[in-house]
Amino acid sequence: MYCLMYFDTEDFMSAPDSPVHILPARFANIMGKYGLKGSFHIIGEKGRFMERHKQRDVIEALGKHDVSLHYNRGSIHPTTAEEVSNLDWFAGVDRVMFRELPGFQSHERIFGKCSALTRHGGMFAAQIVFAAGRMGKPFFSTPFPLPEQQVGWFCNNLLIGQGAGGSFDNDYRDTPRFDQKLEQQQNFLREASGRENLVCLFGCHPVNTVMDNFPCANFYYGASPPPVNWKAPTAIPDVSIPTILENFERRIAALADFPGLEWTTVGDMSRRYSRRPVRVKAERIIEGARAVMDNSGPTYTPLLSAGELLYLLARHRMAPDTSYDIPQIMGPVSSRPEAARTLTTDADLDHPGREIIRHVHDSGYLPECLGSESGYLALEAALVLLSCDVLNTDPGSVHSPQLSVDAIPGVAEASENVGNYENWRVFGPLYNRSNILWHFRSQTWTFKPAFEENEYGPDVQLGGQLNTAFPFVNSGK
């Protein structure tokens, strides 16, 4: 079982000589003492604060571990998610790249590395995940429930991990409470052992081990004071940093001794899981059609997303072959309310098949629904009908058809999780929940689990995140 520990490193407001700035390096050095690497999720402003104030010892200590971007500007308004929530798909993707590329660049300059973009509070959107992937970075933290499998593909980018085992923010300084929390961690690991492929343990917010609040309290509920009025967190009286470090080391020692753990980082998981199917045999497509029928609606398989299945089933009908390339397919980016969500037993599937193939080849995106010649057929209905077609099954025999993306396993729960991000205290009236949720649900056509290379069958050809289906795209090999 892989084990990953991460730290949200955020305080760029406390005075440069505050001990809070030394804590991330102390945590990093303790982990290094036991031969373990941590994943430090660092706000871009925090990294530049270290650089500006010449905190070279801290930079050097963190640079020995995994470093990722915890958003370039953190919670400063307008946040990236707030801006994206008021834009269409393509403008939203451009805005993410405009906002976050400088953070990737400064982390690479300061720490010599930057492995990922990592969720900060409610800062999540399908456009953010997609744009991060276009910049070569996976996204850490998935809203999808992935029992036994904590790595998946979404928007043709890797989503890595869900936090587990609780927060230790306030516990390191209180030894009796820490003892209880440590026992809970060990029990959690014993229960997860042999069941999960990855556990992501939260190390802490270093600032919250000694301070009374988050720096982002300055920006709660949309507040946007000028920098001169930013208030640094206040130190909690009588906190013993030696006690914090001693208890943290006890936690790390327990993890180092726990049997069966293989230590990893966000960057390491990205390297392990970044190869994906780019060509499959026809038999795997027929297996996918059976999965759709068993689900009575759209679903994914271990190899193929619902969108990939839709395209490949259309290919299989229109131009049968023994194997097929898998282009990078995105979900719809606009809606058409008149989409027909019925299964017509006498439907002519040539028009839908040609239209699906044309849309994917023209743009890489699925249409919002099919056109007039295809009866404005909804994609979910087209997927079920094409599955019936390849299996020579009467559409009338489909039991209680579920012609919605909510049929895709985990999507309903993930949609609820994404909808709840609105409750993050930083967001103000700028945040448009409905737009975030609409684009997220549309892109669930791209969702499927991810696996390591040796877990795929020998009949599956693998490529990089930017796969080999289109020769003008760098395959990442």
N, C-alpha and C positions, 0 to 999 in steps of 0.2 A: 504494500500500500504506500503510495506516494504521500508525503507530508510536506506542507508548505506553510511557513509563517510569514505574515506580512505586517507592516507598520505604516500607518497613515501619518505622514510627517508634514506638518502644516503651519507651524508658528513662524510667521515672518514679521510679527509685530512686537514681540518682547524685545527689551534692550539687548544689544549684542553681547553684553557680558552676563546675561541671565544664564543660570545653570541649565535651563530647559533646552538650550541649544546644544549642550554637550551630551544629553541623554541618548539621542540616536546613535552616536558614535560608541557610547558605553555599551548599549545593547548589541551593536554590531560586533564589538570586540569580544564580548562574552560568547556570542554565538561562534565566532571564529576560534575561540579557545577550545570549543568542543568539536571543531571540524564541520560546523553547520553554516549554511548560507541563508540569510534572510532576504526577503523582498521588501525593499523600502519604496513606498509610494510617496513621492515627493512633489508637492505643488511647485509649479514653475517659479513663482515668486519666492518661495522658500529657498530653492536652489540658488537663485540669483542673490538672495540675501546672504547666504553662506559665502558666495563668491565676492560680493561687495565688501563684506566685513572680514575677508581673508581668514575664514575659519577652515584653514587647510587641513588640520588634523581631522576634523569632522568629515570633510569632503573625501580625504584619503581613506578613512575607515569605511564610509558608506560605499566607496568605489570598489572595495573588495567583495561587495555583495551584489545582489541584483537591484537595479534602480529602474523605476518606471515613473511615468508622468501622472500625477494626481490632478490633472487639468492645469493648464498654464497659469490661469489667474485665480484658481480656486473658486471661492464664493463671491468674488467681486462682480457686481451687477454692471451690465446685463451678463448673466452667466451664459455659457455656451448653450445649455439646454433651453434657457428662456428664449434666446435668439432663434434657435432652431425651431422651437415650438410655434413660431409665427411665420415660418417660411415654407414654401413648397419643397419637394424632395431635393431637387437639384440645387436650389439656392441654399438649402440647409446643409447639404454636403460641402458646398463651397465655403460656407461660413465656419464650419468645423475646422476645415483645413486652414483657413485664415487665422482662427483663434488658437489652434493647438500646435501647428507646425513650429512656431517660435519656441514653445516649451520643449518639444523634442530636440530642437537644435541647441537650446541652451543646456539641457541635460547632457547631451552628447559632448558639448564643450567642457562642462564643469566636471562631470563624473566619468566621461569617456564611454558612456553607454546609456541606453534607454530602451528597455525591453517591451514596454506596453503602455497603453492608456488604461487607467484604473478608475473605477467608479468612485466619485466623491459625492456622498449623500444621494440625492435624487437625480444626479446628472447622468441620465441615460436616455438615448433615443436611437432608433434604427439608423438614422443618418450619421450619428456619432460613431456607431460600430462600423458602418460601411466606410466612412472617411478615414478612420484609424487604419483599417485594412489597406486602403489605397496608399497610405503613408508607410505601410510595412509593419504596422504594430497590431498585435492582438488586443482584445479588450478583456480586462479582468473583472469578473463578477457577472454571473448570468442570472436573469430572472426566471429562467426555465427550471422546473424541477427535473433533475436528472439523477434519479436514484441509481446508484452503483456506477455512475458515469458522469464525472464532474467537468467534462470538456465537450463542447459542441461547436457546430458551425452555424452561423447566423449572418445573413447579409454577406456571405462568402468571406467571412472573417471568423477567427477562433474566439469563442467565449470560454474563459477559463475560470472555473471554480465558484463555489459559494462559501461564504464564511460559516464556520461552525465552531462549537466549543465555547462560545461566549466571549465577552470582553473582559480583559483584566485591567482596564484603565485605572480604576479606583482601588484595586485589590493589592497591588504590589506593596503599597505603603501600610497595609493593615495585615499583619502576619496571621492572626486567627482566621480572618476572612480569606486570605490567600490560601491557607491550608485547605479550606473547604473547596475553593475553586480549583485547586490543583487536583484534588481527588475527583472532582467532577470531570476534569479534562481526561484523567487516566481512565475513568469509567467509559467516557465517550469513545476513546480510542479502542478500548477493548471491545465495545459493541460494534464499532465500524470495521475492525480488523477482519479481513476476509470477505467483507461485504462491499466496501467502497474501493474505487481505484485511486481516489485522491481525497485527502482532507486538507482544508485550508484553515489554519488556526490564526486568529487575530492576535498579534503580539501586543499592540496597544496603539493609542494615540499618545506619543511621548508627552505632548503638552498636557494631557489630562491626568498624567500621573502626579504632577506637582502643581498644576494651575487649576483655577476654579471654573474655567469656561473654555470654549473654543474661540480662537481668533475670529471665526466667521460669525460670532454673535453680533459683530458690527453690522452684519448684512441681513439679519433676520427679517423675514416678512417683507423683503424688497427694499429695505433701508439701503441708502447709498451715500453715506457721508464722505466728504473729501478726505484724502489720506491724512491731512493734518489733524483731523478729528478722530482718527481710528484709535481705539482704546485697546491696549494690550491686556491679555488675561492677568489676573492677580494671583500671586503665589499663595498657596494654601499654607497657613501658619504651621510651624513645627513639623513639617514633613521631613522625614529622614531619607535623603538620597541613598546613603549606604544600605538602608533597609530595602528600598526599592530594588537596588542592584542585586542585593543578596537573594531576595525572593525571585527575581527574574532568573538569576543563575540557577536556582533550585528547579525552576520550571524547565530550563534548557537541559539541565543534567538529567531530569526525568525523561525528557523526550529523547535525548541521546541514548539512554539505556532501554527505551521501550522496544521490545522485539518486533521485527517485521516491518519497520518503517524505512522507506527509502527517501532520503531528504531531497527536496527539489525546490525550484524557484519558478516564478512566472516565466522568465526567459527560457529556462530549461524545458518547461512544459510546452512552450511554443515550438521549440526545436523538435521535441519528441512527436508532436501531433500535427505538424504543419503540412505533411504530405497527405493527399486526399485522392479519392478515385477520379480519374480523368478519362478512363475508358473501361466499359464493362461489357460482358457478353449478354446476348439477348435473354438468356435464361434468368439473369438477375432482374431484368425488366418485368418478365412474366411473374417472378416472385413478388415484385412490387405490386403488380396488378392484383395478385391474390391478397396481399396485405390491405389494399384499398377495399376489396370486397369484404374481407373479414371485419374491417372497421366501418363499413357502410358509408365511407366518406374519405376525405383526404387524409393521408398519413405519410410518414417517412419510413424508410427502412434503414438498416445499418449502413447502407451504401449511398442511398439516394434521398434527397429532400422531396417533398411533395411537388415542388416546381420542376425539379429534374425528372421525376416520374412522368409528369404531365407532358413535358417536351419529348421524352424518349418514347413514350407510348404513341404519341403522334408520329414520330419518326418511324416507329415499328409498323404502323399502319400504312404510312404513305410510301416508305422505301425500306422494306424488310431487309435485314442484314443479320449477320451472325454476331456482330459486336458494334458498339457505338461510342463515339466521343461524347463527353459530357461538357457542354459549354457552361460558363458561369452564368447562372440564371438568377435574375432578381425578380421580386414580386411586383405587383402593379404599383404605380405611383399616382393614380387618379382613380376616381370611382364613377360608376355609371349605375344609377339606382334601378334602372329597368332590367337588370340582369335576370335571366330566367333560371330559377332554381328548381327545375323539375327534370325527371328522367323520362324522356320520350322514347318509347320502345321502337319506333320506326325512324329514328333520327339518322340522317345522312352524315356520317362522321368525316367525309372527305373535306368539306369546307372547314370545320373546326380544326382538323389536323393540319391543313395547309396554313391556316391563319396563325395557329400557335407557333409553328415552325418559322413562319415569316417574321413574326414579332420578335422572337428570340434572336434570329439571325440579323435582323435590322438594328436592334438596340441592346440586346441582352436582357430586356425586361419583358415580363408577361403583360398582356393587355389587361385592362380593368375588367372586361368581359369580352366575349366574342361579338362580331359584327352582325349586321342584318342578315347576310347570307347564312349565318350559323344560328339564326334565331335569337341573337343576343344572349347566348348561352353563358351561364356563370361558369367560371373556371372549375369550381368544385363539381358541378354537374358534368362538365366535359371530362374531368379525370375519372369519374365513376363510369361514364359511358364508354370511354376508351378502354378502361379495365375490363368491362363486360365484353367489349368487342374482341380483345386479344384472347380472352378465356372462353369465347363462344357461349356467353351466359346471357340470359334474357334480363334486361334491366328491371323488368317487373318483379324479378325474384329478389331484388336487393331489399333486405329487411330494414325497415325504419331508416331510410337514407338520411345522413347528416351532411347537408350540403352547405357547410360553413367551415371556416378555418378552425372553429372551436372543436371540430372533430379531430384535429391533429393532436396527438397525445401531449399534454402539458401546456397547450396554448391557453386554455381558459384560466388556469392558475397563473401562468406567466402574465397574461393580460391584466389580471387583478393586481399582481405585484407592480407592474409598470404604472397602472393607474394610481396606485398608492404612493408613488414617488412624488406626486403633487403635494403630499403632506410634509415634505421636508421643510424645515422652518426657514430656510434661506429664501425659498421661492416666494415671490410677491405676485402682484396682479399681472405682470408680464407673461407669466407661465400659462401656456395654452394646452391644458391636459388633453383635450379631445383630438387635437392635431397630432400630438405625440403618440397617442394610443392608436389612431387610425393608421399612421405609417408603420407602427410596430406590428399591428395585426396583419397588414398587407404583406409585410416581409416575412411572416412566419412560413410562407411558402419556401423559404430558403433554409429552414431549420432542420438539423439532423445531428445525431451524435458524432463525435470524432474519436478516432482510434489511433493507436500507434501502428507504424508500418507493418510490423510482424503480426498484427491482429487481423489484417485483411487477407482474404484468400489469394492463392497463387494466380487465379484467373482475373484478378483486378489490377489494371495498370494504374500506378499512382503518379502524381505530379505535385508541384508546389502549390502554395495558396493561390497564386495566379497560375491557373492550370493550363495544360498544353492543348486544350481543345481548339483554341484559336492561335495560329502560329505567330501572329504579330504581338502576342502577349508574352512577356518573360515568364517562363514556367517556374522560376525559382530553384531549378536544379543546380 
